[in-house]
Amino acid sequence: MRVPIFVTVALLAAAAGLGWHDRQQLAAIRATHADLVQMAAARGIRPIRQSMTKETAPRVRPDSDAEARRVMAEFLVRAREMGPQGDKLWADNGTRKRVEEMMGLMDTLRGKQFVIVIDELLKAGDVEDRLRGKLLDHVMHKLSQDNPQLALSLFTDRPGLLALYVGNSSDADHFVSVAVPAWVKLDPDAATAWFKRTKHLLNEGLFKIAAGRMTHELKSSDPLRALEFAQAEAPDYLKEGIEYVFADNGEAPENRDACLAALRQWSAGIPDGTERNEMMAKALRCIAFGTSSGNETNFKSVSRWIDDARLSPAELGFLCGEDVLYHFKRTETGQWIEWLEARIPPDIARKHTQCLFSEWTERDPLAAGQWLTHASDTAAKRTATRAYAETVFPHDRDAAIQWALTLPEGGDRDATLKTLYEAWPKDSDTNQAAADEFARRHGIGK
């Protein structure tokens, strides 16, 4: 097809115009550059001249396997020069620095290059086991960051590695605690398959760490799957530490709700009995309070979640067992006492109040006394008053008696006064006479 002559002429004219415009711009740039060079020279600044035509040498990608073997060879030379170090491996500053420099050789490697390093290290029987163990620890941690699946597969598939790692007291437990959840997060199916296939190779300590970290990470996305996995693959771990499945649950109700729903569904298939009851109690307390100390809990958020969760009487009984007291913040003791009184059977509430208030009084009698002063007249207050009087009696006899006498006449007051009389020192004639007078005044039979 022929292009008309007038089109060709028009295109050439346009190109010429663009070319002229470009040449004008280039001329302006050169003029500006010349002015800048002149100004720099006046200030004593010399320009750096670079060749615009110099060809850049093409980059050659190094052989990654060869690089790994080179680094390993350098490490082995240094290790053999050091010779046996024994207890000096970390005790001597100079030796420690040399070892750290040797480990630093590995910091340029990545991924499957570490496989070569590990295999070469396992063959280097003339290098001290302790030094090899330290390097293995360093390499395995770096590999677990890049490829936890490969790191854990090597850990169990290389018998020499597992024996050297564990046998030389290297930090195998820390490695497993980091690598396992990293793999579960990336591919839970592959990670759980690895555990099922290799759990018999792990010693008791590593087994518990691997099972625990795997279960805990599974819980983050699927609490029911976590419980079912632990029940099938690590039932003893689950019995001993089911609370750690839910550990660090946080205070967000949505997290608690998901865990509670999973616990209910899972426990429906567990036969009734002491073992099930103990696991339910531990799990419910952990879902409600976490595993942190009482100083970390918050009455408002925790009590609201418990009420909103609509726990059955049995579940509430599991939750509010004796061990629940350790989860209460001391400054919130009064609030928890009132909450317990309204929700659990009176005999259990009375027992909890007695224990809680005795400890609160022992640690902070002023705060406990202030709460008593302002509390409404309820069964919980009467129980707390008895606990307060009995606890302060050895330190402040008059205050204890005064609080005991605030109780209504009858059972609670009589029982408290009798307890105080029995605790009265009778190691001298004076003390005995005072105790007898106290008993006579309050009608306490001897």
Buried (B, 14 or more C-beta within 10 A) or exposed (E): EEEEEEEEEEEEEEEEEEEEEEEEEEEEEEEEEEEEEEEEEEEEEEEEEEEEEEEEEEEEEEEBEEBBBEBBEEBBEBBEEBEEBEEEBEEEEEBBEBBEEBBEBBEEBBEBBBBBBBBBBBEBEEBBBBBBBBBBBBBBBBBBEBBBBBBBBBBBEBEEBBEBBBEBEBBBBEBBBBBBBBBBBEEBEBBBEBBEEBBEEBEEEBBBBBBBBBBBBBBBEBBBBBBBBBBEBBEEBBBEBBBBBBBEBEBEBEBBBBBBEBBEEBBEEBEEEEEBBBBBBBBBBBBBBBBEEBEEBEBEEBBEBBEEBEBEEEBBBBBBBEEBBEBBBBEBBBBBBBBBBEBBEEEBBBBBBBEBBBBBBEEBBEBBBEBBEEBEEEEBBBBBBBBBBBBBBEEEBEBBBEBBEBBEEEEBBBEBBBBBBEEBEBEEEEEEEBBBEBBEEBEBEE
